Amino acid sequence: MKVWKQILLCVAILLVAAGVWVRFFPGAQETLAGWGFEWALAATPAADGKPAGNQPPRAAPTLPVITDQVTMETINDRLRAIGTGRANATVTVTPYTSGRLTEFVVQSGAHVNSGQVIARLDSETEEIALERAKVARDQADAKVTRFRALRSSNATTVVQLTDAETELRNAELSVHEAQVALDRRSVVAPISGIVGILPIEAGNNVTSQSAIATIDDRSSILVDFWVPERFAAAVRIGAELSATPLANPKESFRGTISAIDNRIDDKSRTLWVQARIANPADSLRAGMSFEITMRFPGDTYPAVSPLAIQWGADGAYIWAVDAGKAKRVPVRIIQRNTESVLIEAGVASGDMVVTEGVQNIREGDEVRIARNEQPPAPGGS
């Protein structure tokens, strides 16, 4: 077959297909009119063979339609997350030096203050060193006193007195050094808090790397949790929240946001947030799990039944009932829920939208809303 015959055959097939589409596809005539082909709408024959553009307006549909009311729903107004609590401050206590642990001054579960001694190491050597340094200091001090008396009678030189004073100063520093070494044989609490279970017993040899106690400051509890990326801009330092222990859902604690991470985790798409909860009764412990609840203003959108959503060549739309006539309203779907669809459209709360009978509706058609009639009771007249 020659090329021009193939082209004519393709054109004929396209014209036939276009005619079938215009004749039988619902909404085709309105689509052509929207594209500027009003002549096609006028020339399209109706069922009786007359042009559709010359026909009088159609009568109201014989089939009733079922409608549903538009409501307003708010999303992104509440955040629920699971967080893990930890102490306001936690310190693992280690000795300054190596030695034999002679005694624990406190027991597990005791409350200690910052600077309080909690354990001691053997310190005989350090005590001897301190006494020796004190003897040397006393000798140097006596020498300075004697040289000053001799200097007043010009029996000694200025250089000799200066050397004696320097010797006294070095002796005082040696005493201070020996005292520090002795003090460090006592292990003190760096913070105030509660002592945990002691991992070792007195009599063990320890080093500067040995953990002999853990102290938790539980005056307040820090809760780490992660929020979805969409809430990142809404979370603020100082914002209030509610924390409910999963082990005791009947209790609820108030807290505030104390810290927010500076980046979104690129794997989980969540933001690390930290909250602080006061713990005056000491009823909370580090490691507890909490359900965190936060409230936000949220975003409000119209909500319609999923049956009201229709799809056309230009996207989703709904049929709204305006003064008894059908009106096609384009929509943008925001969120699909189980019983409703949140949309962005030119409708308001209380407007009626068609949910059943949409196959027979055209733009501007008069519609009749069917009423829900209850069937008569058995045995009734």
Secondary structure, DSSP 8 states (H G I E B T S, - for coil): --HHHHHHHHHHHHHHHHHHHHHHSTTHHHHHHHTT-HHHHHHSB-TTSSBGGGS------SS-BEEEE-EEEEES-EEEEEEEEEEEEEEEE--SS-EEEEEESS-TT-EE-TT-EEEEE--HHHHHHHHHHHHHHHHHHHHHHHHHHHHHTT-S-HHHHHHHHHHHHHHHHHHHHHHHHHHTTEEE-SS-EEE---SS-TT-EE-TT---EEEEEEEEEEEEEEEEGGGTTT--TT-EEEEEETT-TT--EEEEEEEEEEEE-TTT-EEEEEEEEE-TT----TT-EEEEEEE---EEEEEE-GGG-EEETTEEEEEEEETTEEEEEE-EEEEE-SS-EEEESS--TT-EEEEE-GGG--TT-B--B--------TT--
